[in-house]
Amino acid sequence: MNRAQNQGGDNLSSYYENFMSIITQLITLSSYILILINFRVWLVAVIMVIPIFKYIINNKFNLKRFEIIKKRTNYSRKSWYLTYLLSYGNFYK
C-alpha cells in the first residue's frame, strides 16, 4: 500500500490542477481557432493535424515505456523486498 502511494505521487490537488490546465488549453485553442478562421481557413486544418501526429508519437513512446516498466516489475519488487529485509525491523543486524 505504501509503495503504491509513494510511486503514484498523484493526489486530488494535482488532478484538479491538471483538469484546470486542460480547460485553460481548450479555451486558448478555441480562441486561436477563431482568430485563424478569420485569417486563413486552411491554416486551421494544418494546426489541427499537428497535434494528432504528436498524440500518435507520444502514445507509441508511452506504450514502450509501460512495457519496460512492466517487464522490470518483478525485479523491482524483489529488490525492494531484499532492501526491506536488510534494512528494517528485526532482520537488520
C-alpha positions in Angstrom: 0.0 0.0 0.0 2.7 2.4 1.0 4.8 1.6 -2.1 1.8 2.2 -4.4 1.2 5.6 -2.7 4.9 6.5 -3.0 5.1 5.5 -6.6 1.9 7.2 -7.7 2.6 10.7 -6.4 -0.8 11.9 -7.5 -3.4 13.4 -5.2 -6.6 15.3 -5.6 -5.0 18.7 -5.9 -2.7 17.5 -8.8 -5.8 16.1 -10.6 -7.6 19.4 -10.1 -4.6 21.3 -11.4 -4.4 19.0 -14.5 -8.1 19.4 -15.1 -7.9 23.2 -14.9 -4.9 23.2 -17.2 -6.9 21.2 -19.8 -9.8 23.7 -19.5 -7.3 26.6 -20.0 -5.8 24.9 -23.0 -9.2 24.3 -24.6 -10.2 27.9 -24.1 -6.8 29.0 -25.6 -7.2 26.6 -28.5 -10.8 27.8 -29.3 -9.6 31.4 -29.3 -6.8 30.6 -31.7 -9.1 28.7 -34.0 -11.5 31.7 -34.1 -8.6 34.0 -34.9 -7.3 31.6 -37.6 -10.7 31.2 -39.2 -10.9 34.9 -39.7 -7.3 34.9 -41.1 -6.8 31.7 -43.1 -9.1 28.7 -43.1 -6.5 26.2 -44.5 -4.2 27.1 -41.7 -6.7 25.8 -39.1 -6.6 22.4 -40.8 -2.8 22.3 -40.6 -2.8 23.3 -37.0 -5.4 20.6 -36.1 -3.4 17.9 -37.9 -0.1 18.5 -36.0 -1.5 17.5 -32.5 -2.8 14.3 -34.0 0.7 13.3 -35.1 2.1 14.3 -31.7 -0.5 12.2 -30.0 0.3 9.1 -32.1 4.1 9.5 -31.4 3.6 10.1 -27.7 1.3 7.2 -27.5 3.9 4.9 -29.1 6.6 6.0 -26.6 4.2 5.7 -23.6 3.3 2.2 -24.6 7.0 1.2 -24.9 7.7 2.8 -21.5 4.8 0.9 -20.0 6.1 -2.4 -21.4 9.6 -1.7 -20.0 8.2 -0.9 -16.5 6.0 -4.0 -16.7 9.0 -6.2 -17.5 11.0 -4.7 -14.7 8.2 -5.1 -12.1 9.3 -8.4 -10.7 12.9 -7.4 -10.4 11.9 -4.1 -8.7 9.7 -5.9 -6.2 12.4 -8.4 -5.4 14.9 -5.6 -5.0 12.6 -3.6 -2.7 11.9 -6.7 -0.6 15.6 -7.5 -0.1 16.3 -3.9 0.8 13.4 -4.1 3.3 14.7 -7.3 4.8 18.3 -6.0 5.2 17.4 -2.5 6.4 14.3 -2.6 8.7 12.9 -4.4 11.6 14.3 -7.5 13.3 16.2 -8.6 10.3 18.8 -5.7 10.5 21.9 -6.8 12.3 
